[in-house]
Amino acid sequence: ILVPTLALELQEPGPHLVYMHYNGTHFPYDHEAAYTKFTPEVPSDYDYSSWQLRQQAPEIINRYRNCLAELDAWLHALTGAMDLQHTILVITGDHGEEFFEHHRLGHASRLDGPQIQTFGLIYAPGRPPRVIDAVTSHADLMPTVMALLGWPPPVPPFGQSLAGEVSRGAAIVAMTNRPNPPNRW
């Protein structure tokens, strides 16, 4: 229902800023039955505080992979509803997810790679593809979109545009937003 609603919105005249969030890749890793491609998987009502968590890692990971299959289909339908010749598209995750690489499942429990690293894709019409391997931050997304639109940077800028040269070697990561302010940086 979300993609057809977005398609109708995008048919309206004028510029649009659309923010969408796919929640399936968060506990309990919900997905439609049609995307059950990787089996076996834990049931939708699985208790993630179970003492058998590590023994059931393959089934938990399969459930997550099925969510990714649903997300792939969702993104395919979403991009098919857009005029990509006139659209800047940003796709990113809000955080990483650990699957026992450091003996934990999920996110927001440690500042390790699987939990703090996330992908980012920025598509801008007419711009050649490139890979940025410097450390970046979500704070860089809005300055990047503003630069791609030809708008001046915000004052004072928070983050940097990734549309030009990227030089950052570090990012600030808060362990959690509970309590507020974060209890660990």
C-alpha positions, -999 to +999 in steps of 0.1 A: +000+000+000+029+023+007+045+023-028+012+030-047+005+058-022+039+073-029+034+069-067+002+090-064+020+116-044+048+119-069+023+125-097+014+158-081+031+188-095+061+205-078+091+193-058+088+165-032+108+154-002+098+119+008+111+100+038+103+064+041+114+039+067+113+001+063+110-015+098+112-052+089+150-054+096+143-046+132+132-071+159+112-093+154+123-092+117+087-092+104+081-099+067+052-111+045+049-148+040+056-145+003+092-136+011+100-168+031+128-179+008+154-188+033+144-217+056+142-228+083+135-195+101+124-188+136+086-181+139+073-146+139+065-148+176+100-160+185+113-150+219+146-131+213+154-134+250+155-172+246+184-191+262+187-209+229+195-178+209+230-188+198+219-223+189+192-208+167+214-183+150+210-198+115+172-197+118+173-161+131+197-151+103+173-167+077+144-146+091+165-115+087+175-125+051+138-129+043+133-094+055+160-083+032+143-101+003+111-082+011+131-049+013+147-056-021+112-061-036+100-029-019+130-009-032+124-023-067+088-012-067+097+021-051+124+030-077+100+018-105+075+045-093+100+073-095+113+095-123+150+088-117+160+114-143+148+141-120+152+125-085+179+124-060+176+091-041+192+083-008+191+048+007+207+040+040+202+021+072+197+037+106+224+014+121+241-019+116+230-052+130+251-078+147+246-115+142+269-130+168+301-116+152+310-104+188+287-127+207+256-105+205+224-102+184+209-069+174+221-033+178+226-006+204+245-028+228+281-020+217+302+003+196+316-024+173+317-026+135+286-047+128+264-024+150+277+010+139+285+004+102+257+008+077+255+011+039+247+043+021+237+049-015+231+083-030+219+084-066+219+118-084+209+121-120+238+129-143+265+122-117+290+094-124+291+065-098+319+065-073+328+048-041+336+067-009+357+046+015+363+073+041+345+073+074+312+092+069+282+100+091+244+103+087+251+140+094+266+142+059+234+132+041+215+166+042+246+187+033+251+162+004+215+166-009+217+203-005+250+204-025+235+182-052+205+206-054+229+236-057+218+250-024+242+267+000+254+247+030+235+253+063+251+277+088+269+263+107+272+231+087+267+199+106+283+172+085+300+176+052+288+172+016+299+139+001+293+154-034+329+167-035+362+156-019+357+136+013+384+138+039+369+128+072+387+101+091+364+098+121+328+100+131+311+105+165+289+076+175+265+076+204+259+042+220+222+049+227+197+077+230+184+063+262+192+079+286+193+112+269+220+125+265+238+093+255+256+075+283+286+066+262+304+081+231 
